[in-house]
Amino acid sequence: MRQYEPAWKKLKAEGKVVIAAHPLVHARIYKALRKEKDMDLVYKMQCEDEEKQARLYSTRNASQLIISLRFYPVYRISRSDF
């Protein structure tokens, strides 16, 4: 199991994860969770089937990094729409 995979699984399940770490590593943790999201092809396909897009957002509070997962609709335009 990869280092940040458990945090990604918790984020998928709960929609929010709070990580206590030194502020200097917050950017690295956020980047690692974004990479986990991008590597999860099954999750991408599920979101695509439901016509939604998942985006990560983060906030900081001293040594806490709060990462949340938000969903947005995906609008597809084809030639038949014109």
Secondary structure, DSSP 8 states (H G I E B T S, - for coil): --TTHHHHHHHHHHSEEEEE--GGGHHHHHHHHHHHHHH-HHHHHHHHHTTEEEEEEEEEETTEEEEEEEEEE-----GGG-
